């Protein structure tokens, strides 16, 4: 089991606090899609909020944690596009 999987599956609430900074750099991908700093911040915050809430759903067999996070962000951008365009 890799470190991301261990952090996401841990019952220790501080484990997600260690997971978060490992993947915060992914915000650049979100920024290129959203193109508005205020919305980028909101999407990144909501992405990590959903990841925390649904961390038990992460399946490392389907890809690395960063791919899972970017999929969450992508879904948020697509779902929010009509409201933010």
Buried (B, 14 or more C-beta within 10 A) or exposed (E): EEEBBEBBEBEEEEBBEBBEEEBEEBBEBBBEBBEEEEBBBBBBEBBBEBBBEEBEEBEBEEEBBBEBBBEBBBEBBEEBEEEEE
